[in-house]
Amino acid sequence: MDTAAFGALNSLRILDLSQGVAGSSCTKLMAGFGAEVIKVEQPGRGDSIRSMGPFWKDETNVETGCLFLHLNTNKKSITLDVTNAEGAELLRRLVPQVNAVIESYEPGFMEEHGLGYDAL
């Protein structure tokens, strides 16, 4: 049985563009309370915590980082390069379908790519 279906946030859809522990922790809590969380990762690079150990069976692999796996439980995942025009346009098309966008880029990054608060 999918226990997330009974969560307090089960009517929410969240777009997670965060990198590292803080944003992933925030959206993990939302997913745990039933929100549909869609993790967006840079193609070929992924989230920075993918390269942090410990790793399953002590074998370094971006697919088996225990911290990454723990913090991204119950999330859907896509790759999208928001730094190019096509990726930015796809993100703009996704935003109206979600209730919130969580991101952890340096200040000004989203605006620099035409994806700031006012644009979205």
C-alpha positions as CSV (number, residue, x, y, z in Angstrom):
1,M,0.0,0.0,0.0
2,D,1.3,3.5,-0.9
3,T,1.3,5.3,2.5
4,A,2.1,8.6,0.8
5,A,-1.5,8.6,-0.6
6,F,-2.7,9.3,3.0
7,G,-0.2,12.2,3.7
8,A,-1.0,15.7,4.7
9,L,0.6,17.1,1.5
10,N,-0.8,14.5,-1.0
11,S,-2.4,17.2,-3.1
12,L,0.9,19.0,-3.8
13,R,3.4,18.7,-6.6
14,I,6.9,20.1,-6.0
15,L,9.6,20.7,-8.5
16,D,13.0,20.1,-6.7
17,L,15.9,21.8,-8.4
18,S,18.0,21.8,-5.2
19,Q,21.6,20.5,-4.9
20,G,23.1,19.2,-1.7
21,V,21.7,18.3,1.7
22,A,19.5,21.2,2.7
23,G,17.1,21.3,-0.3
24,S,17.0,17.5,-0.6
25,S,16.2,17.3,3.1
26,C,13.3,19.8,2.7
27,T,11.8,18.0,-0.3
28,K,12.4,14.6,1.4
29,L,10.1,15.7,4.2
30,M,7.5,16.9,1.7
31,A,7.6,13.6,-0.2
32,G,7.3,11.8,3.1
33,F,4.1,13.7,3.9
34,G,2.7,12.7,0.5
35,A,3.7,15.4,-1.9
36,E,4.7,14.4,-5.4
37,V,8.3,15.6,-5.7
38,I,10.0,15.7,-9.0
39,K,13.8,15.9,-8.6
40,V,15.5,17.8,-11.5
41,E,19.2,17.0,-12.1
42,Q,21.8,18.3,-14.5
43,P,22.4,15.8,-17.3
44,G,25.7,14.0,-16.9
45,R,26.4,15.5,-13.5
46,G,23.4,15.0,-11.3
47,D,23.1,16.2,-7.7
48,S,26.4,17.0,-6.0
49,I,25.6,14.6,-3.1
50,R,25.6,11.6,-5.6
51,S,29.4,11.6,-5.2
52,M,29.4,11.6,-1.3
53,G,29.8,8.4,0.6
54,P,29.2,6.2,2.2
55,F,28.4,3.9,-0.7
56,W,26.5,0.6,-0.8
57,K,29.0,-2.2,-0.4
58,D,31.8,0.5,-0.3
59,E,31.8,0.6,-4.1
60,T,31.9,4.2,-5.3
61,N,29.1,4.7,-7.7
62,V,26.8,7.7,-8.3
63,E,23.8,5.4,-8.2
64,T,24.6,3.9,-4.8
65,G,25.5,6.8,-2.6
66,C,23.6,6.2,0.6
67,L,23.1,9.9,1.5
68,F,21.7,10.6,-2.0
69,L,19.4,7.5,-1.9
70,H,18.2,8.4,1.6
71,L,17.5,12.1,0.8
72,N,15.7,11.3,-2.5
73,T,13.4,8.5,-1.3
74,N,9.8,8.8,-2.7
75,K,10.8,11.2,-5.4
76,K,10.4,11.1,-9.1
77,S,13.4,12.1,-11.2
78,I,14.2,13.8,-14.5
79,T,17.3,15.3,-16.0
80,L,17.1,18.8,-17.4
81,D,19.8,21.4,-18.3
82,V,18.3,24.7,-17.2
83,T,21.4,26.6,-18.5
84,N,20.5,26.1,-22.2
85,A,17.5,27.6,-24.0
86,E,15.7,24.3,-24.6
87,G,16.0,23.2,-21.0
88,A,14.9,26.6,-19.6
89,E,11.8,26.5,-21.9
90,L,11.0,23.0,-20.6
91,L,11.3,24.2,-17.1
92,R,9.0,27.1,-17.8
93,R,6.4,24.6,-19.2
94,L,6.7,22.4,-16.1
95,V,6.2,25.3,-13.5
96,P,2.5,25.9,-14.1
97,Q,1.9,22.2,-13.3
98,V,3.4,22.4,-9.8
99,N,2.6,24.1,-6.5
100,A,6.1,25.1,-5.6
101,V,9.7,25.2,-6.9
102,I,12.5,24.5,-4.5
103,E,16.0,25.5,-5.7
104,S,19.3,26.1,-4.0
105,Y,21.4,27.8,-6.7
106,E,23.6,30.8,-5.9
107,P,21.7,34.1,-5.8
108,G,21.1,35.4,-9.3
109,F,21.6,32.1,-11.1
110,M,17.9,31.6,-11.9
111,E,17.5,35.3,-13.0
112,E,20.6,34.9,-15.2
113,H,18.9,32.1,-17.1
114,G,15.5,33.9,-17.4
115,L,14.1,31.6,-14.7
116,G,13.7,34.1,-11.8
117,Y,10.7,34.4,-9.6
118,D,8.9,37.0,-11.8
119,A,9.6,34.9,-15.0
120,L,8.3,31.7,-13.5
